[in-house]
Amino acid sequence: MNWADATAAAPAAAAQANAPRRWKPAPLVRLSMLFHVLAIAAIPLFPAFWRSSLLALLGNHVLLGCFGMWPTSRAVGANIVRLPEAAARRGEIGLTFDDGPDPQVTPRVLDLLDRHQAKASFFFAAKQAALHP
């Protein structure tokens, strides 16, 4: 491929890289889905063991929850742990704030971000959001 061909192909490659991708469940999620189908199908076949089936499903949810809450785990799907390369080249950083809102801290953080024309992601804890809407 010569320079002209590569230059002409670059916009198409960039568009393809930024195109929305169809969700593809991680292997552990697929296994969990299969487990759900089998456990639910087993209930009419073995009615005496319906409690065991439900307990097994509960255990499955606890396991998935543990993997999902592990900050760098990729067991239940992709986990973004760094900014895109272009953003890193521009010197950008990612800011996230968890466990808010707090009536004392959150307004100060918002004022500071506004003063510097910065953006951030906020993840609210449901109890805190209910207490401080």
C-alpha positions as CSV (number, residue, x, y, z in Angstrom):
1,M,0.0,0.0,0.0
2,N,1.4,3.4,-1.0
3,W,1.1,6.7,0.9
4,A,-1.9,7.9,-1.1
5,D,-3.8,4.6,-0.4
6,A,-3.0,4.7,3.3
7,T,-4.1,8.4,3.5
8,A,-7.3,7.6,1.8
9,A,-8.0,4.6,4.0
10,A,-7.2,6.5,7.3
11,P,-10.6,8.2,7.7
12,A,-12.5,4.9,7.1
13,A,-10.3,3.1,9.6
14,A,-10.9,5.9,12.2
15,A,-14.7,5.8,11.6
16,Q,-14.7,2.0,12.0
17,A,-12.7,2.3,15.2
18,N,-15.2,4.8,16.6
19,A,-18.3,3.0,15.4
20,P,-20.6,1.6,18.1
21,R,-19.8,-2.1,18.7
22,R,-22.4,-4.7,19.5
23,W,-22.3,-5.9,23.0
24,K,-20.7,-9.3,23.4
25,P,-21.0,-10.9,26.8
26,A,-17.8,-12.0,28.5
27,P,-17.3,-15.7,28.9
28,L,-18.2,-15.6,32.6
29,V,-21.4,-13.8,31.8
30,R,-22.3,-16.3,29.1
31,L,-21.7,-19.1,31.6
32,S,-23.9,-17.4,34.1
33,M,-26.7,-17.0,31.5
34,L,-26.5,-20.8,30.7
35,F,-26.5,-21.5,34.4
36,H,-29.7,-19.5,34.8
37,V,-31.4,-21.3,32.0
38,L,-30.4,-24.7,33.4
39,A,-31.3,-23.8,37.0
40,I,-34.8,-22.5,36.0
41,A,-35.4,-25.5,33.7
42,A,-34.4,-27.9,36.6
43,I,-37.2,-26.5,38.8
44,P,-40.1,-28.2,37.0
45,L,-38.0,-31.4,36.4
46,F,-36.9,-31.6,40.1
47,P,-39.5,-29.7,42.1
48,A,-38.2,-30.9,45.4
49,F,-34.9,-29.0,44.8
50,W,-36.4,-25.6,43.9
51,R,-34.8,-24.1,47.0
52,S,-31.4,-25.4,45.9
53,S,-31.8,-24.0,42.4
54,L,-32.7,-20.6,43.8
55,L,-29.8,-20.7,46.3
56,A,-27.4,-21.6,43.4
57,L,-28.7,-18.6,41.4
58,L,-28.2,-16.4,44.4
59,G,-24.6,-17.7,44.7
60,N,-24.1,-17.0,41.0
61,H,-25.3,-13.4,41.5
62,V,-23.0,-12.9,44.5
63,L,-20.0,-14.2,42.5
64,L,-20.8,-11.9,39.5
65,G,-21.3,-9.0,41.9
66,C,-17.8,-9.6,43.5
67,F,-16.2,-9.7,40.1
68,G,-18.1,-6.6,39.0
69,M,-17.1,-4.6,42.0
70,W,-13.4,-5.5,41.7
71,P,-12.0,-2.3,40.2
72,T,-9.7,-3.8,37.5
73,S,-11.6,-7.0,36.9
74,R,-12.5,-7.9,33.3
75,A,-14.3,-11.1,34.2
76,V,-17.8,-9.6,33.5
77,G,-16.8,-7.4,30.6
78,A,-14.4,-4.7,29.4
79,N,-13.1,-2.3,31.9
80,I,-11.6,1.0,30.8
81,V,-8.5,1.6,32.9
82,R,-6.9,4.3,30.9
83,L,-7.8,7.2,28.7
84,P,-7.8,6.8,24.9
85,E,-4.3,7.4,23.4
86,A,-5.3,10.7,21.7
87,A,-6.5,12.1,25.1
88,A,-3.3,11.0,26.8
89,R,-1.2,12.7,24.1
90,R,-3.2,15.9,24.8
91,G,-2.2,15.6,28.5
92,E,-5.8,15.0,29.6
93,I,-6.7,13.2,32.8
94,G,-9.8,11.5,33.9
95,L,-11.5,12.6,37.1
96,T,-14.1,10.6,39.0
97,F,-15.7,11.4,42.3
98,D,-17.5,8.7,44.3
99,D,-19.9,8.5,47.3
100,G,-21.6,11.8,46.9
101,P,-23.3,14.1,47.1
102,D,-22.1,15.6,50.3
103,P,-23.5,19.0,51.3
104,Q,-20.1,20.3,52.4
105,V,-17.7,18.9,49.8
106,T,-19.7,18.5,46.6
107,P,-20.5,22.2,46.1
108,R,-16.8,23.1,46.7
109,V,-15.7,20.5,44.1
110,L,-18.2,21.8,41.6
111,D,-17.0,25.4,42.1
112,L,-13.4,24.3,41.7
113,L,-14.2,22.4,38.5
114,D,-16.2,25.3,37.1
115,R,-13.4,27.8,38.0
116,H,-10.9,25.7,35.9
117,Q,-13.5,24.8,33.2
118,A,-12.9,21.1,33.9
119,K,-15.2,18.2,33.6
120,A,-15.5,15.1,35.8
121,S,-17.7,12.1,36.3
122,F,-19.7,11.8,39.5
123,F,-21.0,8.5,40.9
124,F,-23.6,9.0,43.5
125,A,-24.4,6.7,46.4
126,A,-28.2,6.2,46.4
127,K,-28.4,6.9,50.2
128,Q,-26.5,10.1,49.9
129,A,-28.4,11.2,46.8
130,A,-31.7,10.6,48.7
131,L,-30.4,12.6,51.7
132,H,-29.0,15.5,49.6
133,P,-30.8,15.8,46.3
